[in-house]
Each structure stands twice: as structure tokens, then as C-alpha cells.
Amino acid sequence: MKTKSIPNLKFKDLGNDAFSVSTPTEHISLNSVILLVAKKQSGKTFFASNLMNQLKQVKACDRIFVISDTFNSNKKMMEHLDIKREDIFSPNDPNVIPEITKRIEADLFICVSSQIKLSFKSKTLS
């Protein structure tokens, strides 16, 4: 494939960081979707488990969903991440994306409900 540069094409930050998650500058930016593709025994799981561990250490993520049929064979490498059994899915499951979406929305509802309750309590205590 041939590429051609476009002279004077400049991009600027439009200030839309509504979906960004605060991470240290040496980490990847979140919200991210990461796809690891390589031959067998090349370090995909090693890289992924280390990346997720670093993100958890800096509190950049609260919950990890895994879509993999080989998770159980790599369990030892992943056990320090405290991934819930119910958050592990097969890529062959046709409902995997709607199910993960449903769980994320439920977590968001709980979070927002807790914030509303805290806000209400602080107003009633004043």
C-alpha cells in the first residue's frame, strides 16, 4: 500500500476528553481497547497481565473483563489481578458484548446512586 503525506495538515486537541481516564503519563491512555495478536508462546498474556497489573496499581481501573478461551490455561499469570470468575467470557459467546455492557451499566448505576445518597446526606446534615 502506498502512502502519501498531506502537506500542512495539522491536528489540534479539540478539548473533548470526556471519556478519558486519568493515568500516569508513562501509562497508556484510557479508555482503550487493546488487541494482542501474535504467534503462540510469544508473550501476549505476559504483556497483558503486566499491563493490567500496572493499571490496577495506579488505580486506573476498578474491574477487568476478560474475553478469552485460554484464560484458564494462563490462570497463574492472572491470579494477582483478582478477576471475578463471572467476568471471564468466551469469544464464541454471541451475548458477550451485551452482557459486559449490562454489567458496566449496573456498576455505573450503583456508583451514581451512591453519589446521590452521599450528596443527600451531606445536605441534610447541614
Secondary structure as GFF3:
##gff-version 3
##sequence-region A 1 126
A	DSSP	alpha_helix	44	57	.	.	.	ID=ss1
A	DSSP	beta_strand	66	67	.	.	.	ID=ss2
A	DSSP	three_ten_helix	72	74	.	.	.	ID=ss3
A	DSSP	alpha_helix	75	78	.	.	.	ID=ss4
A	DSSP	three_ten_helix	79	81	.	.	.	ID=ss5
A	DSSP	three_ten_helix	85	87	.	.	.	ID=ss6
A	DSSP	beta_strand	88	89	.	.	.	ID=ss7
A	DSSP	alpha_helix	96	125	.	.	.	ID=ss8
###
